Amino acid sequence: MGYKSRPVVFWDDLAIAIKRPTFMIIPITTTLAKIRYEPSLELKKNSLNGLFDDGILKVYQLACISKNLLGRVIGKLSEDEKNRVIQLLKIDFPIHQK
């Protein structure tokens, strides 16, 4: 079965993840109506993230996938976007909070 290439955010500690057969990812969609599902984050295309269109980071679909399914790197999140994702994850997965 073939897979269509989809943009995702690699959301893992590379030093740890490199030893495992899987990576944690957060999918991105260009269906902007998906913002209604929480938690999610709107991403505007820019030269840093390398997106071709504005998109929605579907934090609610944090997933673990095989390394074999990952393609090429097209960009990265800004520090502000990373911090916003962390805050959303703290709301959705309230573990290790003091």
Backbone bond lengths (Angstrom), bond angles and torsions (degrees), N, CA, C in turn:
res aa  C-N    CA-C-N  psi(-1)  N-CA   C-N-CA  omega(-1)  CA-C   N-CA-C  phi
1 M - - - 1.454 - - 1.518 109.09 -
2 G 1.313 117.41 130.25 1.451 121.54 179.33 1.512 111.59 -86.61
3 Y 1.308 115.87 154.73 1.453 121.28 179.96 1.518 108.98 -117.88
4 K 1.318 116.44 139.84 1.453 121.49 174.37 1.517 108.63 -81.88
5 S 1.300 116.77 136.86 1.460 121.62 179.80 1.527 109.85 -69.34
6 R 1.318 116.54 128.23 1.462 123.18 -179.71 1.515 109.32 -131.04
7 P 1.327 117.98 143.01 1.466 118.72 176.83 1.525 111.41 -74.74
8 V 1.307 116.28 141.45 1.460 122.94 176.67 1.524 108.43 -140.88
9 V 1.314 115.18 162.09 1.464 120.96 171.39 1.523 106.71 -103.15
10 F 1.304 115.71 124.83 1.461 121.85 174.42 1.514 106.35 -72.09
11 W 1.337 117.78 118.62 1.465 121.20 -174.79 1.518 108.94 -124.99
12 D 1.306 115.71 72.19 1.449 120.93 -175.84 1.516 108.58 -153.44
13 D 1.302 116.24 160.66 1.458 122.17 173.93 1.522 106.35 -84.03
14 L 1.322 117.54 110.96 1.456 121.60 -173.73 1.525 112.61 -57.51
15 A 1.327 117.72 -39.04 1.463 120.90 -179.38 1.525 111.81 -61.19
16 I 1.324 116.60 -33.74 1.463 120.97 178.87 1.533 110.22 -87.19
17 A 1.306 116.33 -44.44 1.463 121.55 -174.65 1.527 112.52 -63.55
18 I 1.310 117.39 -31.84 1.457 120.90 -177.63 1.530 111.57 -59.97
19 K 1.326 116.87 -22.76 1.471 122.18 -179.16 1.526 112.71 -87.68
20 R 1.335 116.85 -8.72 1.465 121.23 -177.41 1.533 110.21 -107.22
21 P 1.328 117.17 161.12 1.469 119.17 177.69 1.532 113.50 -84.17
22 T 1.343 116.64 -0.38 1.465 120.60 -177.11 1.533 111.12 -131.28
23 F 1.327 114.75 161.02 1.460 122.45 175.78 1.525 109.11 -128.13
24 M 1.339 116.19 149.98 1.464 121.66 172.05 1.531 107.39 -86.97
25 I 1.321 115.72 132.33 1.470 120.73 179.96 1.528 110.10 -135.26
26 I 1.330 115.26 160.20 1.464 122.42 172.74 1.527 106.12 -125.04
27 P 1.344 117.93 118.83 1.463 120.54 -177.97 1.531 112.85 -71.64
28 I 1.324 114.43 154.36 1.466 122.67 176.65 1.524 107.72 -119.63
29 T 1.318 116.60 138.06 1.467 121.78 175.56 1.525 109.25 -124.97
30 T 1.330 115.68 152.08 1.470 119.95 173.71 1.524 110.96 -96.22
31 T 1.322 116.66 2.34 1.469 121.24 174.78 1.532 106.87 -79.59
32 L 1.319 115.63 92.57 1.462 121.07 -171.96 1.521 113.73 -62.76
33 A 1.317 118.31 -20.17 1.474 121.01 177.63 1.524 111.55 -66.06
34 K 1.336 117.91 -16.47 1.472 121.71 -179.63 1.527 111.54 -67.75
35 I 1.329 118.51 -9.30 1.464 121.89 178.57 1.526 110.45 -60.49
36 R 1.335 116.73 -21.01 1.474 119.62 -178.75 1.517 112.18 -69.09
37 Y 1.331 118.19 -19.70 1.470 121.16 177.06 1.518 109.04 -86.55
38 E 1.316 115.91 134.82 1.465 119.13 -177.09 1.508 110.60 -114.82
39 P 1.322 117.27 147.96 1.453 125.55 -3.52 1.525 111.09 -85.58
40 S 1.318 115.73 142.32 1.460 122.36 175.41 1.525 108.30 -147.43
41 L 1.316 115.44 164.50 1.461 120.65 -174.85 1.519 109.19 -141.55
42 E 1.322 116.63 128.70 1.456 120.68 177.49 1.529 109.49 -75.33
43 L 1.328 115.96 132.95 1.465 122.13 176.68 1.519 108.94 -117.43
44 K 1.301 116.95 125.86 1.457 121.76 174.66 1.526 108.14 -90.58
45 K 1.328 116.60 135.36 1.465 119.04 179.40 1.526 109.25 -63.07
46 N 1.322 115.36 141.34 1.461 120.87 176.16 1.517 109.15 -159.57
47 S 1.307 116.56 175.97 1.463 119.99 -176.92 1.527 112.56 -69.78
48 L 1.321 118.39 -23.56 1.469 121.07 -179.90 1.525 111.09 -74.89
49 N 1.349 117.18 -46.90 1.463 118.42 -176.76 1.528 113.41 -85.13
50 G 1.305 118.35 -16.71 1.457 121.63 174.86 1.516 115.50 72.21
51 L 1.349 117.43 9.87 1.467 119.63 179.23 1.526 110.41 -69.36
52 F 1.328 116.19 148.19 1.461 121.37 177.70 1.519 111.68 -85.76
53 D 1.347 116.45 -24.64 1.459 123.38 179.85 1.526 108.50 -140.28
54 D 1.342 116.54 160.53 1.458 119.57 171.46 1.522 107.88 -60.63
55 G 1.327 115.60 152.24 1.453 118.16 -177.71 1.516 113.02 -150.66
56 I 1.306 114.48 177.52 1.461 122.58 177.75 1.524 107.72 -118.82
57 L 1.315 115.52 124.43 1.454 121.75 174.90 1.523 106.67 -83.05
58 K 1.327 116.65 113.34 1.465 121.72 -173.79 1.534 109.41 -87.71
59 V 1.324 115.56 76.78 1.462 121.58 -177.99 1.527 110.41 -59.08
60 Y 1.316 117.28 -30.83 1.461 121.60 179.49 1.528 112.14 -66.43
61 Q 1.338 117.78 -10.11 1.459 120.87 178.82 1.527 112.20 -112.49
62 L 1.320 117.02 29.24 1.460 121.07 173.96 1.528 107.55 -47.10
63 A 1.324 116.86 129.56 1.460 119.48 -173.82 1.523 111.03 -143.78
64 C 1.305 113.92 166.03 1.450 122.31 176.91 1.527 106.60 -115.44
65 I 1.351 117.11 125.33 1.459 120.14 179.97 1.524 110.28 -130.28
66 S 1.308 115.88 161.96 1.458 122.13 177.73 1.528 110.24 -65.95
67 K 1.318 116.52 141.68 1.465 121.06 175.32 1.525 111.04 -56.72
68 N 1.327 116.11 -30.91 1.466 120.62 -177.68 1.519 112.98 -64.07
69 L 1.329 117.42 -18.90 1.463 121.01 -178.71 1.526 113.31 -88.18
70 L 1.321 117.21 -10.56 1.466 119.46 -178.73 1.521 110.68 -81.16
71 G 1.317 114.61 140.71 1.460 121.03 178.80 1.513 111.11 -102.04
72 R 1.299 115.19 -129.45 1.471 121.16 -175.64 1.529 111.47 -97.27
73 V 1.298 115.50 159.07 1.472 122.22 176.09 1.527 107.87 -83.76
74 I 1.341 116.39 130.88 1.465 120.01 177.79 1.529 112.57 -111.48
75 G 1.343 117.12 -16.26 1.458 119.64 -178.79 1.510 110.41 174.94
76 K 1.319 115.27 -164.99 1.461 120.44 178.66 1.518 109.91 -149.97
77 L 1.333 115.19 164.43 1.457 120.76 177.86 1.515 110.21 -79.95
78 S 1.317 116.44 151.83 1.458 121.16 172.46 1.528 108.34 -72.31
79 E 1.301 117.18 164.72 1.475 120.63 177.74 1.523 110.70 -61.23
80 D 1.333 117.03 -38.85 1.464 120.73 177.96 1.529 110.54 -62.29
81 E 1.330 117.44 -44.57 1.465 120.41 179.12 1.530 111.05 -64.03
82 K 1.327 117.35 -41.51 1.472 120.53 177.26 1.526 110.70 -59.27
83 N 1.324 116.68 -45.29 1.466 120.49 -179.76 1.524 111.65 -64.36
84 R 1.325 116.98 -36.95 1.469 120.19 178.19 1.523 110.71 -67.03
85 V 1.340 117.86 -38.51 1.465 121.12 176.94 1.525 109.77 -64.44
86 I 1.319 117.22 -43.43 1.469 120.99 178.29 1.519 110.44 -57.25
87 Q 1.324 117.40 -44.29 1.464 120.68 179.01 1.528 111.31 -63.19
88 L 1.328 116.89 -40.75 1.468 120.12 178.17 1.520 111.24 -65.69
89 L 1.321 117.50 -38.79 1.460 120.50 178.74 1.526 111.24 -66.84
90 K 1.313 117.18 -35.30 1.464 120.44 177.57 1.526 111.36 -63.83
91 I 1.313 116.49 -33.37 1.463 120.78 178.55 1.529 109.75 -73.10
92 D 1.327 116.43 -44.81 1.462 121.00 -174.95 1.525 113.45 -79.83
93 F 1.322 117.06 -30.63 1.465 122.42 -179.79 1.515 109.29 -127.18
94 P 1.335 118.40 77.77 1.473 121.67 -173.20 1.545 113.59 -76.76
95 I 1.329 115.10 65.49 1.474 119.15 177.39 1.521 109.34 -113.30
96 H 1.302 115.37 151.20 1.468 123.13 178.55 1.528 113.08 59.31
97 Q 1.306 117.12 31.48 1.448 120.23 177.07 1.513 108.62 -102.61
98 K 1.309 115.83 136.71 1.460 121.26 179.92 1.494 111.43 -113.90
